[in-house]
Amino acid sequence: MSAARFQIISILALGAGALFGTATTCRAQAKLNSSQIRAADLNKEIRDFLAREVSAHVADIKTLDPAPDRVVGALISGLARQMLQAVQIARAKN
């Protein structure tokens, strides 16, 4: 067997081994252990949390004119203030 042919066969064998090893690893990772969470469960948990928190914050805003300085005890500044001002402007136009 020539050296070139041996090198080609070696490279193909290593490539096949790497592909097989990767496929085996992927199958093993598909199984969840006790410390992992399914994506659907995490998605539901995050959505429930956001719905609860956003509702609490919106419910704490009693008036937009004047805009509150605090919501749920947190100081409003920057983007939050700009959003409240945009709501005031939109309501004034209607």
PDB file of N, CA, C and O in Angstrom:
ATOM      1  N   MET A   1       0.856  -1.170   0.000  1.00  0.00           N
ATOM      2  CA  MET A   1       0.000   0.000   0.000  1.00  0.00           C
ATOM      3  C   MET A   1       0.904   1.235   0.000  1.00  0.00           C
ATOM      4  O   MET A   1       1.873   1.316   0.755  1.00  0.00           O
ATOM      5  N   SER A   2       0.568   2.178  -0.850  1.00  0.00           N
ATOM      6  CA  SER A   2       1.395   3.383  -0.953  1.00  0.00           C
ATOM      7  C   SER A   2       1.109   4.312   0.225  1.00  0.00           C
ATOM      8  O   SER A   2       0.072   4.199   0.878  1.00  0.00           O
ATOM      9  N   ALA A   3       2.031   5.224   0.488  1.00  0.00           N
ATOM     10  CA  ALA A   3       1.899   6.160   1.606  1.00  0.00           C
ATOM     11  C   ALA A   3       0.715   7.101   1.398  1.00  0.00           C
ATOM     12  O   ALA A   3       0.003   7.414   2.352  1.00  0.00           O
ATOM     13  N   ALA A   4       0.497   7.552   0.173  1.00  0.00           N
ATOM     14  CA  ALA A   4      -0.613   8.461  -0.128  1.00  0.00           C
ATOM     15  C   ALA A   4      -1.946   7.764   0.127  1.00  0.00           C
ATOM     16  O   ALA A   4      -2.857   8.354   0.708  1.00  0.00           O
ATOM     17  N   ARG A   5      -2.061   6.507  -0.308  1.00  0.00           N
ATOM     18  CA  ARG A   5      -3.315   5.759  -0.120  1.00  0.00           C
ATOM     19  C   ARG A   5      -3.546   5.537   1.377  1.00  0.00           C
ATOM     20  O   ARG A   5      -4.679   5.647   1.847  1.00  0.00           O
ATOM     21  N   PHE A   6      -2.498   5.227   2.123  1.00  0.00           N
ATOM     22  CA  PHE A   6      -2.621   5.017   3.561  1.00  0.00           C
ATOM     23  C   PHE A   6      -3.097   6.295   4.249  1.00  0.00           C
ATOM     24  O   PHE A   6      -3.940   6.235   5.144  1.00  0.00           O
ATOM     25  N   GLN A   7      -2.569   7.445   3.844  1.00  0.00           N
ATOM     26  CA  GLN A   7      -2.975   8.718   4.438  1.00  0.00           C
ATOM     27  C   GLN A   7      -4.447   9.016   4.158  1.00  0.00           C
ATOM     28  O   GLN A   7      -5.164   9.497   5.036  1.00  0.00           O
ATOM     29  N   ILE A   8      -4.893   8.734   2.943  1.00  0.00           N
ATOM     30  CA  ILE A   8      -6.290   8.977   2.582  1.00  0.00           C
ATOM     31  C   ILE A   8      -7.205   8.089   3.411  1.00  0.00           C
ATOM     32  O   ILE A   8      -8.221   8.552   3.930  1.00  0.00           O
ATOM     33  N   ILE A   9      -6.847   6.804   3.540  1.00  0.00           N
ATOM     34  CA  ILE A   9      -7.670   5.884   4.328  1.00  0.00           C
ATOM     35  C   ILE A   9      -7.677   6.301   5.796  1.00  0.00           C
ATOM     36  O   ILE A   9      -8.710   6.218   6.460  1.00  0.00           O
ATOM     37  N   SER A  10      -6.535   6.747   6.302  1.00  0.00           N
ATOM     38  CA  SER A  10      -6.452   7.189   7.700  1.00  0.00           C
ATOM     39  C   SER A  10      -7.342   8.401   7.943  1.00  0.00           C
ATOM     40  O   SER A  10      -8.049   8.470   8.948  1.00  0.00           O
ATOM     41  N   ILE A  11      -7.304   9.342   7.027  1.00  0.00           N
ATOM     42  CA  ILE A  11      -8.132  10.555   7.166  1.00  0.00           C
ATOM     43  C   ILE A  11      -9.613  10.197   7.118  1.00  0.00           C
ATOM     44  O   ILE A  11     -10.399  10.712   7.914  1.00  0.00           O
ATOM     45  N   LEU A  12     -10.002   9.322   6.194  1.00  0.00           N
ATOM     46  CA  LEU A  12     -11.403   8.905   6.099  1.00  0.00           C
ATOM     47  C   LEU A  12     -11.840   8.184   7.367  1.00  0.00           C
ATOM     48  O   LEU A  12     -12.948   8.395   7.860  1.00  0.00           O
ATOM     49  N   ALA A  13     -10.963   7.334   7.892  1.00  0.00           N
ATOM     50  CA  ALA A  13     -11.303   6.594   9.108  1.00  0.00           C
ATOM     51  C   ALA A  13     -11.461   7.549  10.294  1.00  0.00           C
ATOM     52  O   ALA A  13     -12.387   7.399  11.091  1.00  0.00           O
ATOM     53  N   LEU A  14     -10.571   8.520  10.414  1.00  0.00           N
ATOM     54  CA  LEU A  14     -10.680   9.492  11.495  1.00  0.00           C
ATOM     55  C   LEU A  14     -11.951  10.344  11.357  1.00  0.00           C
ATOM     56  O   LEU A  14     -12.624  10.638  12.345  1.00  0.00           O
ATOM     57  N   GLY A  15     -12.264  10.734  10.112  1.00  0.00           N
ATOM     58  CA  GLY A  15     -13.479  11.514   9.866  1.00  0.00           C
ATOM     59  C   GLY A  15     -14.723  10.730  10.228  1.00  0.00           C
ATOM     60  O   GLY A  15     -15.639  11.263  10.854  1.00  0.00           O
ATOM     61  N   ALA A  16     -14.760   9.457   9.835  1.00  0.00           N
ATOM     62  CA  ALA A  16     -15.915   8.617  10.159  1.00  0.00           C
ATOM     63  C   ALA A  16     -16.034   8.441  11.670  1.00  0.00           C
ATOM     64  O   ALA A  16     -17.134   8.470  12.220  1.00  0.00           O
ATOM     65  N   GLY A  17     -14.894   8.259  12.336  1.00  0.00           N
ATOM     66  CA  GLY A  17     -14.909   8.122  13.793  1.00  0.00           C
ATOM     67  C   GLY A  17     -15.402   9.385  14.470  1.00  0.00           C
ATOM     68  O   GLY A  17     -16.153   9.322  15.443  1.00  0.00           O
ATOM     69  N   ALA A  18     -14.982  10.527  13.960  1.00  0.00           N
ATOM     70  CA  ALA A  18     -15.418  11.802  14.529  1.00  0.00           C
ATOM     71  C   ALA A  18     -16.920  11.987  14.350  1.00  0.00           C
ATOM     72  O   ALA A  18     -17.602  12.425  15.276  1.00  0.00           O
ATOM     73  N   LEU A  19     -17.446  11.658  13.162  1.00  0.00           N
ATOM     74  CA  LEU A  19     -18.887  11.778  12.920  1.00  0.00           C
ATOM     75  C   LEU A  19     -19.670  10.846  13.825  1.00  0.00           C
ATOM     76  O   LEU A  19     -20.688  11.244  14.392  1.00  0.00           O
ATOM     77  N   PHE A  20     -19.216   9.630  13.965  1.00  0.00           N
ATOM     78  CA  PHE A  20     -19.912   8.674  14.825  1.00  0.00           C
ATOM     79  C   PHE A  20     -19.873   9.135  16.271  1.00  0.00           C
ATOM     80  O   PHE A  20     -20.876   9.055  16.979  1.00  0.00           O
ATOM     81  N   GLY A  21     -18.729   9.611  16.707  1.00  0.00           N
ATOM     82  CA  GLY A  21     -18.604  10.095  18.077  1.00  0.00           C
ATOM     83  C   GLY A  21     -19.504  11.281  18.348  1.00  0.00           C
ATOM     84  O   GLY A  21     -20.090  11.377  19.427  1.00  0.00           O
ATOM     85  N   THR A  22     -19.627  12.184  17.395  1.00  0.00           N
ATOM     86  CA  THR A  22     -20.499  13.350  17.537  1.00  0.00           C
ATOM     87  C   THR A  22     -21.952  12.929  17.609  1.00  0.00           C
ATOM     88  O   THR A  22     -22.708  13.437  18.436  1.00  0.00           O
ATOM     89  N   ALA A  23     -22.348  12.004  16.750  1.00  0.00           N
ATOM     90  CA  ALA A  23     -23.729  11.532  16.752  1.00  0.00           C
ATOM     91  C   ALA A  23     -24.064  10.859  18.077  1.00  0.00           C
ATOM     92  O   ALA A  23     -25.164  11.031  18.600  1.00  0.00           O
ATOM     93  N   THR A  24     -23.137  10.106  18.612  1.00  0.00           N
ATOM     94  CA  THR A  24     -23.364   9.445  19.892  1.00  0.00           C
ATOM     95  C   THR A  24     -23.494  10.470  21.006  1.00  0.00           C
ATOM     96  O   THR A  24     -24.352  10.328  21.877  1.00  0.00           O
ATOM     97  N   THR A  25     -22.669  11.487  20.993  1.00  0.00           N
ATOM     98  CA  THR A  25     -22.734  12.542  22.001  1.00  0.00           C
ATOM     99  C   THR A  25     -24.059  13.279  21.918  1.00  0.00           C
ATOM    100  O   THR A  25     -24.658  13.579  22.951  1.00  0.00           O
ATOM    101  N   CYS A  26     -24.531  13.579  20.708  1.00  0.00           N
ATOM    102  CA  CYS A  26     -25.796  14.294  20.545  1.00  0.00           C
ATOM    103  C   CYS A  26     -26.955  13.479  21.097  1.00  0.00           C
ATOM    104  O   CYS A  26     -27.833  14.025  21.764  1.00  0.00           O
ATOM    105  N   ARG A  27     -26.967  12.187  20.828  1.00  0.00           N
ATOM    106  CA  ARG A  27     -28.033  11.337  21.350  1.00  0.00           C
ATOM    107  C   ARG A  27     -27.990  11.312  22.867  1.00  0.00           C
ATOM    108  O   ARG A  27     -29.036  11.324  23.515  1.00  0.00           O
ATOM    109  N   ALA A  28     -26.810  11.276  23.434  1.00  0.00           N
ATOM    110  CA  ALA A  28     -26.681  11.250  24.882  1.00  0.00           C
ATOM    111  C   ALA A  28     -27.154  12.566  25.490  1.00  0.00           C
ATOM    112  O   ALA A  28     -27.737  12.564  26.573  1.00  0.00           O
ATOM    113  N   GLN A  29     -26.917  13.676  24.823  1.00  0.00           N
ATOM    114  CA  GLN A  29     -27.325  14.968  25.347  1.00  0.00           C
ATOM    115  C   GLN A  29     -28.825  15.171  25.249  1.00  0.00           C
ATOM    116  O   GLN A  29     -29.370  16.024  25.949  1.00  0.00           O
ATOM    117  N   ALA A  30     -29.509  14.416  24.404  1.00  0.00           N
ATOM    118  CA  ALA A  30     -30.945  14.566  24.252  1.00  0.00           C
ATOM    119  C   ALA A  30     -31.685  14.087  25.500  1.00  0.00           C
ATOM    120  O   ALA A  30     -32.816  14.508  25.742  1.00  0.00           O
ATOM    121  N   LYS A  31     -31.066  13.218  26.291  1.00  0.00           N
ATOM    122  CA  LYS A  31     -31.686  12.729  27.515  1.00  0.00           C
ATOM    123  C   LYS A  31     -31.470  13.751  28.620  1.00  0.00           C
ATOM    124  O   LYS A  31     -30.362  14.253  28.807  1.00  0.00           O
ATOM    125  N   LEU A  32     -32.539  14.055  29.350  1.00  0.00           N
ATOM    126  CA  LEU A  32     -32.454  15.035  30.427  1.00  0.00           C
ATOM    127  C   LEU A  32     -32.081  14.355  31.726  1.00  0.00           C
ATOM    128  O   LEU A  32     -32.577  13.270  32.030  1.00  0.00           O
ATOM    129  N   ASN A  33     -31.222  14.977  32.482  1.00  0.00           N
ATOM    130  CA  ASN A  33     -30.970  14.481  33.830  1.00  0.00           C
ATOM    131  C   ASN A  33     -31.746  15.338  34.813  1.00  0.00           C
ATOM    132  O   ASN A  33     -32.434  16.276  34.411  1.00  0.00           O
ATOM    133  N   SER A  34     -31.643  15.029  36.091  1.00  0.00           N
ATOM    134  CA  SER A  34     -32.480  15.684  37.087  1.00  0.00           C
ATOM    135  C   SER A  34     -32.193  17.181  37.241  1.00  0.00           C
ATOM    136  O   SER A  34     -33.048  17.911  37.741  1.00  0.00           O
ATOM    137  N   SER A  35     -31.020  17.654  36.827  1.00  0.00           N
ATOM    138  CA  SER A  35     -30.708  19.074  36.984  1.00  0.00           C
ATOM    139  C   SER A  35     -31.045  19.890  35.738  1.00  0.00           C
ATOM    140  O   SER A  35     -30.795  21.095  35.716  1.00  0.00           O
ATOM    141  N   GLN A  36     -31.603  19.270  34.709  1.00  0.00           N
ATOM    142  CA  GLN A  36     -31.954  19.998  33.489  1.00  0.00           C
ATOM    143  C   GLN A  36     -33.459  20.237  33.448  1.00  0.00           C
ATOM    144  O   GLN A  36     -34.233  19.559  34.124  1.00  0.00           O
ATOM    145  N   ILE A  37     -33.852  21.216  32.639  1.00  0.00           N
ATOM    146  CA  ILE A  37     -35.258  21.562  32.497  1.00  0.00           C
ATOM    147  C   ILE A  37     -35.611  21.578  31.013  1.00  0.00           C
ATOM    148  O   ILE A  37     -34.793  21.971  30.181  1.00  0.00           O
ATOM    149  N   ARG A  38     -36.812  21.155  30.687  1.00  0.00           N
ATOM    150  CA  ARG A  38     -37.242  21.171  29.292  1.00  0.00           C
ATOM    151  C   ARG A  38     -37.465  22.613  28.852  1.00  0.00           C
ATOM    152  O   ARG A  38     -37.859  23.462  29.652  1.00  0.00           O
ATOM    153  N   ALA A  39     -37.212  22.881  27.579  1.00  0.00           N
ATOM    154  CA  ALA A  39     -37.372  24.241  27.042  1.00  0.00           C
ATOM    155  C   ALA A  39     -38.809  24.722  27.203  1.00  0.00           C
ATOM    156  O   ALA A  39     -39.030  25.892  27.514  1.00  0.00           O
ATOM    157  N   ALA A  40     -39.780  23.853  27.000  1.00  0.00           N
ATOM    158  CA  ALA A  40     -41.186  24.242  27.125  1.00  0.00           C
ATOM    159  C   ALA A  40     -41.517  24.637  28.567  1.00  0.00           C
ATOM    160  O   ALA A  40     -42.279  25.576  28.799  1.00  0.00           O
ATOM    161  N   ASP A  41     -40.943  23.915  29.533  1.00  0.00           N
ATOM    162  CA  ASP A  41     -41.183  24.251  30.939  1.00  0.00           C
ATOM    163  C   ASP A  41     -40.557  25.601  31.287  1.00  0.00           C
ATOM    164  O   ASP A  41     -41.165  26.414  31.984  1.00  0.00           O
ATOM    165  N   LEU A  42     -39.348  25.830  30.801  1.00  0.00           N
ATOM    166  CA  LEU A  42     -38.674  27.103  31.046  1.00  0.00           C
ATOM    167  C   LEU A  42     -39.443  28.247  30.393  1.00  0.00           C
ATOM    168  O   LEU A  42     -39.599  29.314  30.988  1.00  0.00           O
ATOM    169  N   ASN A  43     -39.921  28.025  29.178  1.00  0.00           N
ATOM    170  CA  ASN A  43     -40.698  29.044  28.459  1.00  0.00           C
ATOM    171  C   ASN A  43     -41.947  29.414  29.258  1.00  0.00           C
ATOM    172  O   ASN A  43     -42.253  30.596  29.413  1.00  0.00           O
ATOM    173  N   LYS A  44     -42.664  28.420  29.762  1.00  0.00           N
ATOM    174  CA  LYS A  44     -43.875  28.680  30.549  1.00  0.00           C
ATOM    175  C   LYS A  44     -43.542  29.422  31.834  1.00  0.00           C
ATOM    176  O   LYS A  44     -44.249  30.354  32.218  1.00  0.00           O
ATOM    177  N   GLU A  45     -42.473  29.012  32.495  1.00  0.00           N
ATOM    178  CA  GLU A  45     -42.081  29.662  33.745  1.00  0.00           C
ATOM    179  C   GLU A  45     -41.733  31.136  33.522  1.00  0.00           C
ATOM    180  O   GLU A  45     -42.122  31.995  34.314  1.00  0.00           O
ATOM    181  N   ILE A  46     -41.008  31.423  32.455  1.00  0.00           N
ATOM    182  CA  ILE A  46     -40.628  32.807  32.147  1.00  0.00           C
ATOM    183  C   ILE A  46     -41.859  33.629  31.785  1.00  0.00           C
ATOM    184  O   ILE A  46     -42.017  34.751  32.264  1.00  0.00           O
ATOM    185  N   ARG A  47     -42.729  33.081  30.945  1.00  0.00           N
ATOM    186  CA  ARG A  47     -43.946  33.813  30.560  1.00  0.00           C
ATOM    187  C   ARG A  47     -44.843  34.101  31.762  1.00  0.00           C
ATOM    188  O   ARG A  47     -45.386  35.199  31.885  1.00  0.00           O
ATOM    189  N   ASP A  48     -44.999  33.114  32.649  1.00  0.00           N
ATOM    190  CA  ASP A  48     -45.811  33.324  33.851  1.00  0.00           C
ATOM    191  C   ASP A  48     -45.204  34.415  34.733  1.00  0.00           C
ATOM    192  O   ASP A  48     -45.922  35.273  35.248  1.00  0.00           O
ATOM    193  N   PHE A  49     -43.898  34.381  34.903  1.00  0.00           N
ATOM    194  CA  PHE A  49     -43.210  35.386  35.713  1.00  0.00           C
ATOM    195  C   PHE A  49     -43.407  36.784  35.121  1.00  0.00           C
ATOM    196  O   PHE A  49     -43.755  37.722  35.837  1.00  0.00           O
ATOM    197  N   LEU A  50     -43.182  36.917  33.808  1.00  0.00           N
ATOM    198  CA  LEU A  50     -43.315  38.226  33.171  1.00  0.00           C
ATOM    199  C   LEU A  50     -44.746  38.744  33.244  1.00  0.00           C
ATOM    200  O   LEU A  50     -44.964  39.929  33.497  1.00  0.00           O
ATOM    201  N   ALA A  51     -45.719  37.870  33.024  1.00  0.00           N
ATOM    202  CA  ALA A  51     -47.118  38.293  33.094  1.00  0.00           C
ATOM    203  C   ALA A  51     -47.451  38.797  34.492  1.00  0.00           C
ATOM    204  O   ALA A  51     -48.111  39.825  34.646  1.00  0.00           O
ATOM    205  N   ARG A  52     -47.001  38.084  35.495  1.00  0.00           N
ATOM    206  CA  ARG A  52     -47.257  38.474  36.885  1.00  0.00           C
ATOM    207  C   ARG A  52     -46.582  39.808  37.222  1.00  0.00           C
ATOM    208  O   ARG A  52     -47.205  40.683  37.823  1.00  0.00           O
ATOM    209  N   GLU A  53     -45.331  39.964  36.844  1.00  0.00           N
ATOM    210  CA  GLU A  53     -44.583  41.174  37.183  1.00  0.00           C
ATOM    211  C   GLU A  53     -45.061  42.395  36.408  1.00  0.00           C
ATOM    212  O   GLU A  53     -45.197  43.479  36.976  1.00  0.00           O
ATOM    213  N   VAL A  54     -45.316  42.225  35.113  1.00  0.00           N
ATOM    214  CA  VAL A  54     -45.799  43.351  34.305  1.00  0.00           C
ATOM    215  C   VAL A  54     -47.163  43.806  34.814  1.00  0.00           C
ATOM    216  O   VAL A  54     -47.427  45.005  34.906  1.00  0.00           O
ATOM    217  N   SER A  55     -48.029  42.850  35.146  1.00  0.00           N
ATOM    218  CA  SER A  55     -49.351  43.202  35.680  1.00  0.00           C
ATOM    219  C   SER A  55     -49.233  44.002  36.975  1.00  0.00           C
ATOM    220  O   SER A  55     -49.944  44.989  37.166  1.00  0.00           O
ATOM    221  N   ALA A  56     -48.340  43.580  37.855  1.00  0.00           N
ATOM    222  CA  ALA A  56     -48.150  44.287  39.121  1.00  0.00           C
ATOM    223  C   ALA A  56     -47.632  45.700  38.882  1.00  0.00           C
ATOM    224  O   ALA A  56     -48.077  46.638  39.544  1.00  0.00           O
ATOM    225  N   HIS A  57     -46.708  45.867  37.957  1.00  0.00           N
ATOM    226  CA  HIS A  57     -46.148  47.190  37.685  1.00  0.00           C
ATOM    227  C   HIS A  57     -47.176  48.110  37.028  1.00  0.00           C
ATOM    228  O   HIS A  57     -47.282  49.281  37.390  1.00  0.00           O
ATOM    229  N   VAL A  58     -47.927  47.587  36.070  1.00  0.00           N
ATOM    230  CA  VAL A  58     -48.943  48.404  35.400  1.00  0.00           C
ATOM    231  C   VAL A  58     -50.038  48.790  36.390  1.00  0.00           C
ATOM    232  O   VAL A  58     -50.530  49.918  36.364  1.00  0.00           O
ATOM    233  N   ALA A  59     -50.419  47.863  37.257  1.00  0.00           N
ATOM    234  CA  ALA A  59     -51.464  48.162  38.243  1.00  0.00           C
ATOM    235  C   ALA A  59     -51.027  49.239  39.223  1.00  0.00           C
ATOM    236  O   ALA A  59     -51.867  49.946  39.779  1.00  0.00           O
ATOM    237  N   ASP A  60     -49.727  49.373  39.443  1.00  0.00           N
ATOM    238  CA  ASP A  60     -49.214  50.371  40.381  1.00  0.00           C
ATOM    239  C   ASP A  60     -49.190  51.783  39.793  1.00  0.00           C
ATOM    240  O   ASP A  60     -49.021  52.750  40.536  1.00  0.00           O
ATOM    241  N   ILE A  61     -49.354  51.922  38.484  1.00  0.00           N
ATOM    242  CA  ILE A  61     -49.372  53.244  37.846  1.00  0.00           C
ATOM    243  C   ILE A  61     -50.805  53.784  37.930  1.00  0.00           C
ATOM    244  O   ILE A  61     -51.703  53.333  37.219  1.00  0.00           O
ATOM    245  N   LYS A  62     -50.983  54.758  38.817  1.00  0.00           N
ATOM    246  CA  LYS A  62     -52.330  55.294  39.057  1.00  0.00           C
ATOM    247  C   LYS A  62     -52.708  56.392  38.065  1.00  0.00           C
ATOM    248  O   LYS A  62     -53.879  56.540  37.717  1.00  0.00           O
ATOM    249  N   THR A  63     -51.728  57.154  37.614  1.00  0.00           N
ATOM    250  CA  THR A  63     -51.991  58.245  36.683  1.00  0.00           C
ATOM    251  C   THR A  63     -50.786  58.444  35.772  1.00  0.00           C
ATOM    252  O   THR A  63     -49.645  58.189  36.156  1.00  0.00           O
ATOM    253  N   LEU A  64     -51.064  58.900  34.569  1.00  0.00           N
ATOM    254  CA  LEU A  64     -49.984  59.209  33.638  1.00  0.00           C
ATOM    255  C   LEU A  64     -49.754  60.719  33.537  1.00  0.00           C
ATOM    256  O   LEU A  64     -48.775  61.172  32.945  1.00  0.00           O
ATOM    257  N   ASP A  65     -50.681  61.491  34.132  1.00  0.00           N
ATOM    258  CA  ASP A  65     -50.547  62.940  34.080  1.00  0.00           C
ATOM    259  C   ASP A  65     -50.768  63.503  35.464  1.00  0.00           C
ATOM    260  O   ASP A  65     -51.920  63.744  35.825  1.00  0.00           O
ATOM    261  N   PRO A  66     -49.779  63.722  36.233  1.00  0.00           N
ATOM    262  CA  PRO A  66     -48.355  63.623  35.899  1.00  0.00           C
ATOM    263  C   PRO A  66     -47.866  62.174  35.998  1.00  0.00           C
ATOM    264  O   PRO A  66     -48.445  61.343  36.698  1.00  0.00           O
ATOM    265  N   ALA A  67     -46.798  61.915  35.282  1.00  0.00           N
ATOM    266  CA  ALA A  67     -46.201  60.579  35.311  1.00  0.00           C
ATOM    267  C   ALA A  67     -45.609  60.329  36.697  1.00  0.00           C
ATOM    268  O   ALA A  67     -45.027  61.233  37.297  1.00  0.00           O
ATOM    269  N   PRO A  68     -45.756  59.110  37.204  1.00  0.00           N
ATOM    270  CA  PRO A  68     -45.215  58.832  38.549  1.00  0.00           C
ATOM    271  C   PRO A  68     -43.682  58.842  38.549  1.00  0.00           C
ATOM    272  O   PRO A  68     -43.043  58.555  37.536  1.00  0.00           O
ATOM    273  N   ASP A  69     -43.120  59.174  39.692  1.00  0.00           N
ATOM    274  CA  ASP A  69     -41.665  59.120  39.836  1.00  0.00           C
ATOM    275  C   ASP A  69     -41.200  57.705  40.162  1.00  0.00           C
ATOM    276  O   ASP A  69     -40.056  57.337  39.893  1.00  0.00           O
ATOM    277  N   ARG A  70     -42.109  56.911  40.751  1.00  0.00           N
ATOM    278  CA  ARG A  70     -41.757  55.539  41.147  1.00  0.00           C
ATOM    279  C   ARG A  70     -42.887  54.584  40.773  1.00  0.00           C
ATOM    280  O   ARG A  70     -44.062  54.952  40.773  1.00  0.00           O
ATOM    281  N   VAL A  71     -42.504  53.361  40.458  1.00  0.00           N
ATOM    282  CA  VAL A  71     -43.469  52.275  40.220  1.00  0.00           C
ATOM    283  C   VAL A  71     -42.979  51.086  41.020  1.00  0.00           C
ATOM    284  O   VAL A  71     -41.837  50.652  40.873  1.00  0.00           O
ATOM    285  N   VAL A  72     -43.857  50.558  41.875  1.00  0.00           N
ATOM    286  CA  VAL A  72     -43.533  49.458  42.788  1.00  0.00           C
ATOM    287  C   VAL A  72     -42.250  49.798  43.559  1.00  0.00           C
ATOM    288  O   VAL A  72     -41.390  48.944  43.773  1.00  0.00           O
ATOM    289  N   GLY A  73     -42.146  51.061  43.965  1.00  0.00           N
ATOM    290  CA  GLY A  73     -41.006  51.498  44.757  1.00  0.00           C
ATOM    291  C   GLY A  73     -39.738  51.805  43.972  1.00  0.00           C
ATOM    292  O   GLY A  73     -38.797  52.371  44.527  1.00  0.00           O
ATOM    293  N   ALA A  74     -39.692  51.443  42.693  1.00  0.00           N
ATOM    294  CA  ALA A  74     -38.487  51.662  41.890  1.00  0.00           C
ATOM    295  C   ALA A  74     -38.564  53.005  41.178  1.00  0.00           C
ATOM    296  O   ALA A  74     -39.595  53.356  40.604  1.00  0.00           O
ATOM    297  N   LEU A  75     -37.478  53.743  41.217  1.00  0.00           N
ATOM    298  CA  LEU A  75     -37.388  55.041  40.570  1.00  0.00           C
ATOM    299  C   LEU A  75     -37.495  54.877  39.055  1.00  0.00           C
ATOM    300  O   LEU A  75     -36.845  54.012  38.467  1.00  0.00           O
ATOM    301  N   ILE A  76     -38.318  55.713  38.436  1.00  0.00           N
ATOM    302  CA  ILE A  76     -38.469  55.665  36.981  1.00  0.00           C
ATOM    303  C   ILE A  76     -37.501  56.654  36.356  1.00  0.00           C
ATOM    304  O   ILE A  76     -37.444  57.819  36.748  1.00  0.00           O
ATOM    305  N   SER A  77     -36.745  56.177  35.383  1.00  0.00           N
ATOM    306  CA  SER A  77     -35.832  57.070  34.661  1.00  0.00           C
ATOM    307  C   SER A  77     -35.577  56.491  33.281  1.00  0.00           C
ATOM    308  O   SER A  77     -35.916  55.340  33.005  1.00  0.00           O
ATOM    309  N   GLY A  78     -34.983  57.291  32.428  1.00  0.00           N
ATOM    310  CA  GLY A  78     -34.570  56.821  31.111  1.00  0.00           C
ATOM    311  C   GLY A  78     -35.707  56.320  30.247  1.00  0.00           C
ATOM    312  O   GLY A  78     -36.681  57.033  30.007  1.00  0.00           O
ATOM    313  N   LEU A  79     -35.578  55.102  29.786  1.00  0.00           N
ATOM    314  CA  LEU A  79     -36.529  54.522  28.836  1.00  0.00           C
ATOM    315  C   LEU A  79     -37.932  54.424  29.411  1.00  0.00           C
ATOM    316  O   LEU A  79     -38.908  54.683  28.707  1.00  0.00           O
ATOM    317  N   ALA A  80     -38.045  54.058  30.672  1.00  0.00           N
ATOM    318  CA  ALA A  80     -39.372  53.929  31.283  1.00  0.00           C
ATOM    319  C   ALA A  80     -40.100  55.267  31.265  1.00  0.00           C
ATOM    320  O   ALA A  80     -41.292  55.330  30.963  1.00  0.00           O
ATOM    321  N   ARG A  81     -39.381  56.331  31.589  1.00  0.00           N
ATOM    322  CA  ARG A  81     -39.996  57.655  31.569  1.00  0.00           C
ATOM    323  C   ARG A  81     -40.412  58.048  30.148  1.00  0.00           C
ATOM    324  O   ARG A  81     -41.482  58.622  29.945  1.00  0.00           O
ATOM    325  N   GLN A  82     -39.570  57.739  29.181  1.00  0.00           N
ATOM    326  CA  GLN A  82     -39.891  58.045  27.785  1.00  0.00           C
ATOM    327  C   GLN A  82     -41.125  57.267  27.332  1.00  0.00           C
ATOM    328  O   GLN A  82     -41.949  57.791  26.583  1.00  0.00           O
ATOM    329  N   MET A  83     -41.253  56.034  27.778  1.00  0.00           N
ATOM    330  CA  MET A  83     -42.428  55.237  27.407  1.00  0.00           C
ATOM    331  C   MET A  83     -43.694  55.835  28.009  1.00  0.00           C
ATOM    332  O   MET A  83     -44.722  55.917  27.337  1.00  0.00           O
ATOM    333  N   LEU A  84     -43.626  56.253  29.270  1.00  0.00           N
ATOM    334  CA  LEU A  84     -44.789  56.879  29.896  1.00  0.00           C
ATOM    335  C   LEU A  84     -45.156  58.185  29.199  1.00  0.00           C
ATOM    336  O   LEU A  84     -46.339  58.475  29.020  1.00  0.00           O
ATOM    337  N   GLN A  85     -44.169  58.968  28.807  1.00  0.00           N
ATOM    338  CA  GLN A  85     -44.437  60.212  28.092  1.00  0.00           C
ATOM    339  C   GLN A  85     -45.077  59.931  26.736  1.00  0.00           C
ATOM    340  O   GLN A  85     -45.963  60.672  26.309  1.00  0.00           O
ATOM    341  N   ALA A  86     -44.643  58.876  26.055  1.00  0.00           N
ATOM    342  CA  ALA A  86     -45.230  58.510  24.763  1.00  0.00           C
ATOM    343  C   ALA A  86     -46.689  58.106  24.932  1.00  0.00           C
ATOM    344  O   ALA A  86     -47.522  58.425  24.084  1.00  0.00           O
ATOM    345  N   VAL A  87     -47.003  57.410  26.015  1.00  0.00           N
ATOM    346  CA  VAL A  87     -48.394  57.040  26.292  1.00  0.00           C
ATOM    347  C   VAL A  87     -49.217  58.288  26.555  1.00  0.00           C
ATOM    348  O   VAL A  87     -50.348  58.387  26.078  1.00  0.00           O
ATOM    349  N   GLN A  88     -48.679  59.241  27.302  1.00  0.00           N
ATOM    350  CA  GLN A  88     -49.383  60.497  27.568  1.00  0.00           C
ATOM    351  C   GLN A  88     -49.674  61.231  26.262  1.00  0.00           C
ATOM    352  O   GLN A  88     -50.785  61.726  26.072  1.00  0.00           O
ATOM    353  N   ILE A  89     -48.712  61.308  25.375  1.00  0.00           N
ATOM    354  CA  ILE A  89     -48.886  62.005  24.108  1.00  0.00           C
ATOM    355  C   ILE A  89     -49.941  61.305  23.258  1.00  0.00           C
ATOM    356  O   ILE A  89     -50.788  61.961  22.652  1.00  0.00           O
ATOM    357  N   ALA A  90     -49.893  59.988  23.214  1.00  0.00           N
ATOM    358  CA  ALA A  90     -50.849  59.235  22.416  1.00  0.00           C
ATOM    359  C   ALA A  90     -52.264  59.428  22.956  1.00  0.00           C
ATOM    360  O   ALA A  90     -53.210  59.577  22.182  1.00  0.00           O
ATOM    361  N   ARG A  91     -52.410  59.426  24.275  1.00  0.00           N
ATOM    362  CA  ARG A  91     -53.738  59.614  24.881  1.00  0.00           C
ATOM    363  C   ARG A  91     -54.247  61.041  24.638  1.00  0.00           C
ATOM    364  O   ARG A  91     -55.446  61.250  24.454  1.00  0.00           O
ATOM    365  N   ALA A  92     -53.350  62.004  24.638  1.00  0.00           N
ATOM    366  CA  ALA A  92     -53.742  63.396  24.415  1.00  0.00           C
ATOM    367  C   ALA A  92     -54.259  63.603  22.989  1.00  0.00           C
ATOM    368  O   ALA A  92     -55.135  64.437  22.761  1.00  0.00           O
ATOM    369  N   LYS A  93     -53.722  62.849  22.038  1.00  0.00           N
ATOM    370  CA  LYS A  93     -54.154  62.970  20.644  1.00  0.00           C
ATOM    371  C   LYS A  93     -55.527  62.348  20.420  1.00  0.00           C
ATOM    372  O   LYS A  93     -56.233  62.728  19.487  1.00  0.00           O
ATOM    373  N   ASN A  94     -55.904  61.417  21.246  1.00  0.00           N
ATOM    374  CA  ASN A  94     -57.212  60.736  21.062  1.00  0.00           C
ATOM    375  C   ASN A  94     -58.286  61.450  21.752  1.00  0.00           C
ATOM    376  O   ASN A  94     -59.440  61.024  21.706  1.00  0.00           O
TER     377      ASN A  94
END
